[in-house]
């Protein structure tokens, strides 16, 4: 039987607690079709053989984005690179506060869930056991989340912060000596790869685990939003969520293919100098590994991905322990303990750093392509400063770096916000994969396990290789340079003075030191650094380099087949075993897109792809904030919390417009509470005359008296002043900013009324939802409040139980 809500609801059709759900096998197409609208489903057989099973809307949207970008990169790679890099910088400059703030909020939210009563809820039924043992689970966590990255950045990232052949000032924690700078370099690397990075992954994994394994919804990203959006997940909104997830997954996997193939080709060149690091050779490597990944994905999760992950993790363990024992073991153990301590000491302070004052440099320059701050004049402030500087007889205007020793304003763009956007863009892929391998574990186990286990192992790897890199750099500086060649405060070394040209040792001294296995890593190419730190180990070096190439290749395969697996499930609306041809299609799509980008512009095209991934992280940042709300609602419903289970629901939804104002179930025919004409009229009235809706809502809440009239009058003032001052911006743009101040008053007024309406009708929600809804779509939000004013106050009853 279908258990419907006992209270009227226009948005949610079938929310029940965990113990009220029947088990569902989504490999049965008939069962899956209960959660997919027939108009969106493509099902093709040839005889008894399944050929296609997918949601054509989701697949088409994702394919247009992926192939459209790939074709553009092929046709005009330089233009695409410039545009996407500009988008990335625009996002960074205007939304640093959002990226930094949300990562910390998510971390606190997840830790609270783990320690709360909700932590004991299981991602699955009460009797279910974990599908994978702890070792395999951890190995797959590590491989899908950060595998290729720690190989690619393990030596290079600390070196970028420690020393470079150019001015490289960076001040993240207090420094007095070069020893402090070395520690700062390792700390900053750990910061980017630590607890913050896993927050998006775990949030998605928990959200999907609850609704898919407790409520028996299909394993798709749209399902994660069901506790918040209800039947809207079956609408174009849900299609868009899944399409965006596929695009993000493919973008980030293709970029990882670029990272991985760079390391593999450099390693092969180290083993055999006849194998050159060229685009053609990298394309050959991509397709060779894509074929292996395709074979892995066709074997399924247990036989394919699990096996590769276990082997790859074992290889990584061997490499890191070998380097620990082959080099100065006690130095490396000291570094590990000390670096973890520094991380724990500084993580809170640095975790909230937005480079507030460093980024003022964007305003203190006259460059249209650098200052992308919304509302900031490109040249106005600079011209005023330049005029005064000229009167002060200065030959040129001082810069922040020269005057205050500030590090580069672009640091957040280059690194921290890049990383946060990167992690967020990975969230639909890795989060969904973590959910898939975590069935049968509790919320607490998933949060603590995913926070601690992979983070500590990645810390061990990054500290070992980062410390070895810094040690090797110091060996080269002490042997080849003088104090004058090194400016530790500026993070700069004179590579020419050390005997290096174009990344290669050219002086007799530098060549002799290189022959003994030691290089000035700051002067070396990125791809060489991982293998350079293994050069001192003589006969063992070749063996370790070979293991690294194999390890990166296997992580490459794991990332590729995991990404294809996730894309395939999303496109098939959660079907766990789509037809083989679809699995092959998504695996080959990743290889083809990466190939096209490499052929079009090499590393530059991959840089453009990175930038697109970061930009895609912006809408997903907002999505993850609402996903936290969705998780919270789902856990409260399953726990039977009175405040949500004894509540009622809105008579209309703010997003109903995207589903023809009738967000019913998948294939149900339902009569909406209001006609389309009524909804359109209400929406138009809210947009053009919001003060009327404000008055109507206030009248319902406070009666037809002076209070309601004051509300209506204030609504009229906010609205009129908003447009009046926007009109004055034609004379002076500053008046337009004053107009947006009046708009904020209108937003706050609508948010307050929505909060009061929720209280009057016992509708569960929170003030953040009220404010954000009013901020980004005030007509929809006000229309919802206005229509709710036509409803009688409900009786108190549990709406999440079967009748």
Secondary structure, DSSP 8 states (H G I E B T S, - for coil): -----SS--SS-S----GGG-----TTSHHHHGGGS-GGGEEEEEETTEEEEEEEHHHHHHHHHHHHHHHHHHHH-HHHHHHHHHHHHHHHHHHHHHHHHHHHHHHHHHHHHHHHSGGGG-BSS-TT---SS-HHHHHHHHHHHHTHHHHHHHTTHHHHHHH-BSS-----SS--SSHHHHHHHHHHHHHHHHSHHHHHHHHHHHHHHHHHHHTS---SSHHHHTHHHHGGGGGSHHHHHHHHHHHHHHHHHHHHHHHHHHHHHHHHHHHH-TTS---HHHHHHHHHHHHHHHHHHHHHHIIIIIHHHHHHHHHHHHHHHHHHHHHS-HHHHHHHHHHHHHHHHHHHHHHHT---TTGGGGGTTS--TTT---TT--SSHHHHHHHHHHHHTT-SS---HHHHH----TTHIIIIIHHHHHHHHHHHHHHHHHHHHH-TT-BHHHHHHHHHHHHHHHHHHHHHHHHHHHHHHHHHHHHHH--GGGEETTTTEE-TTTTTEETTEE-SHHHHHHHHTT---GGGS-HHHHHHHTTGGGTHHHHHHHHHHHHHHHHHHHHHHHHHHHHHHHHHTTT-TT--HHHHHHHHHHHHHHHHHHHHHHTHHHHHHHHHHHHHHHHHHHHHHHHHHHHHHHHHHHHHT-HHHHT-B--SS-TTGGGGTT----SS-----SS-HHHHHHHHHHHHH-HHHHHHHHHHHHH-SSHHHHHHHHHHHHHHHHHHHHHHHTTT-HHHHHHHHHHHHHHHHHHHHHHHHHHHHTTB---HHHHHHHHHH-HHHHHHHHHHHTTS-------TTS--
